[in-house]
Amino acid sequence: MFFHKHPYAPFIQDDTEKLIVGTLPPPRFSTGNLLEKDVDFCYGSYYNSLWLFLDKIYDLNLRYDNSKEAIDQRKKFLIQHKIGVCDIVDSCEREKIDASDLGMQQIQLRDVIGYLRKFPNVHTLLFTGGNSKNGPEYFFRKHLKEYDLKLEVVSNEIPRIHQFDVSKAKRICHTERDLIVQTKKCNQLPSRYIKTVSLTSSSGAANRSIGSNPLYKKLKRQNPDFTTFDFRVRQYQEFF
């Protein structure tokens, strides 16, 4: 059994306003066996297109290699645009050493709600995937239950948008007294709604689902050169 620990701490600044929330980078980022075009940073996999989308949207001229400069370029962009990264999975176990979300077992989640409390300027979570099993939104819904919270639908169109009031968060406690104390503290806080956006996954595995998307089919008919890459750039541009 392979113990898969997230190699990167959450990347969040005091003025961060949006958080990218995924699951785990491929195991090679934890073992240090990077490919030549991998970047040793969040979403640095050569096979994950997130930074390619952002490069296209912002014309960043990023490097794609193991250099420190490649890391620094990405950190600079995130800081300038008040974007952070806080993947929700801290660790898991795997029978097969691969990057499959479905292959994760004995999953330990990060306390994302705790980070939202610590960084009060964050107002949006950008999930790099939807509510399919072991995806970031799926895990986040489970995480919210620990705080007696749930997502409220804002828009059911893809990418789906939800919200929740983090000021109402209270840990499910072992004693009735603890719950009463937390509820009183919670009721004293002003409302603070966090928006969540479930973006189409930036991994290559998402191409099949994009191909069946009605909007993608429509845009493809209008422009035969339109690709699944173009579709996600178009989607991500609205929220980044």
N, C-alpha and C positions, 0 to 999 in steps of 0.2 A: 504494500500500500504506500503510495507517494503522498507525503504531507506537503500541500501546496499553500505556502504562505505568501500573502501579498508583499511584493518587494518595496513598495513605495508608501510612505506616510501620506496622508491627505495634504494636498497643496492648496492652502487657503491663506489669504492675507486679511488684515483687519478691515479693508474696504471691499472685499470680495462681495459681488452681488449675485453671481450665478455659479452653480456648482454642476459640473459634469459628473454623472453617477453611472458607473458601469459595474461589472462584477470583478473579474480577475484578469490580469494579463496572462499570456501563455506561460506554461511552466519554465520555459527556457530563460525567462526574465528573473525567475527566482533562483535558478541554478547558475546563471551567469554565462550560459552557452548561446550568446546572441549571434544572429545572422549578420552578415556584412552590412546590410542596409537597415538593420534594426537601430533604433535610438533608445538608449538606456534611460527612459523616462515614460511617464504615463502615456498610454496609447502609442507607444513607439514601435509596435510590431510592423514589420514590412507588409504584412497581410491585412492590417487594419487601416482603413482609409480616412479616419477622422482628420489627421493632420493634412492629408491631401485635399480634403474638402476645404479646410480653413485656409490652406495655402492658395487654393483657387479663388476663394471668396475675397481674401485680403491681399493677394499678390505678395506673399511673404518671402518668396525665394528661399525656402527652407532647405537645410541639408538633411540627407537621409543616410546616416552612417553612425558609427559608434563614437563620434567625436564629442568633446565637451561643448564645442560651439553649437552643435545641433541641439543639445539639451538647453543651453543658455538661450537660444533663439526662441524655443517654445516657452520657457519660463517668462521671458521678456514679454511675449505676446499676451500670455495669460494675465500677467500683472497689469499691463497697460489697459486691457479690456475688462478688468475686474472680474475675471473668470477663475474659478478654482476647480480642483478635481478631488472628489471624495468617493471612490468606489465603495460599494456597500459590503462586499465580502472581504473579511479579514483573512480567513483561511478555510481550507477544506481538505479532504482526503480524496485520492483518486486511485482506482484500480489500474486504469490506463493513463499513461502520462501524455495527455493531450489538452487542448484548450476548450473542450466541449463543456458548455454550461450544464447539460444534462448529466455529465459524468461526475459532477461534484457530489460528495457525500460528507456527512459530519460537518456541516457548514456552520461557521461562526461569522456572525454579522458585525459590522462596525456600528457604533452608536451615532448614526447620522443626525438624529434628533438632538443629541448632545452637542454636536458641532454647530447645528443651527442656533442653539441657545448661546453658544460661545461667540458666534459671529453674527451679530444682529443685523448686519447690512444685507445678508443673503435673502433674496426674495424669490428665486427661481431655481428649480432642480431640472437639469436636462438629462433624462434617462437615455442611454445609448442602447435602446431596445424596449420592447413593450412588456405585456403581462404574460407572455408565454412562460412555461415552467422554468424556474431558475434564471429568469431574466432579471434585470435590475428593478423594473417596476414590480414584478412578482415578489421579490425579496423585500422591497420597501413596504409593500402592503402588509407583509408579515411583521416587519419592524414596527409599523404604526400601531399594530394591535398591542404591542408591549406597552404603549403609552395611551391606550384607550382612545386612539384616533382612527379615522378612516378618510379615504379620498372622496371628494365630492366632484361630480362631473361638471366641467365647464364647457367642453366641446368633445363630441364623440367622433368627429372627423379625424382622419389620420393627418398629422400626428395628434393623438388624443391628448387633451389638456384637462388636468384636474387641479384641485386646490385643497388645502387643509389649514386649520388654524393652529399653529404650533404653540400659541399661548395656552391652549387647553391641554397640552401634553401632561400626563401624569403616569408615572410608572405603576404597573399593576403590582401591588404590594402584598406582603404576606399577612399583614394584620389589618383589621378594620380601622384601627387608630391611625396607622400610617397613611391609609387612603384618605381619611378625613382631613389630615394635616395637609397632604398634597393638594387636595381639592380646594381647600381654603386659599392656599398660596396661588393656585391656578386662577381662581376667580378674581384675584387682585390684579392680574396682568391685563394690559390692553390687548385687543385682538391683533394678531400678526399673521396674515394669510400668506402662505407659501404656494406658488404656482409650480406645477410639475408638467413637463412636456415629454411625451414618450416618442422620441425620434426613431426613425427607422435605423436599425443597427448599422454600424459602420463597417462590419465584417463582410467578407465576400459571401458568406453563407446567406445573406439577406437578399441576394440578387434574384433568387427564385420567387420569393414572396413579392418583391417589387414588380416582377414581370406580370403578376396577376392583378396588380393594383389598377382599378378603373381609371384613375387620374393618369397614371403612367401610360396606359394603353392609349388614352386620348391624346396625350402629348406626343407619343410615338407616332400616331397616325398623322398628326399635324407636321411632324418633323421626323422623318425616318432615321436621321442621324442622332436623334435624342437617345441617350444611354441611361442605364441604371445609376451610373456615377453622376450624370447631370441631374437626375431626379433627386438624389440626396443633397447635392450642392444647393439646389433650388429650395429644398426643405430646410436645411441647416442655416441657410443665409437669413431666413426670417427670424431665427431665434438666437443667433450668435451676433 
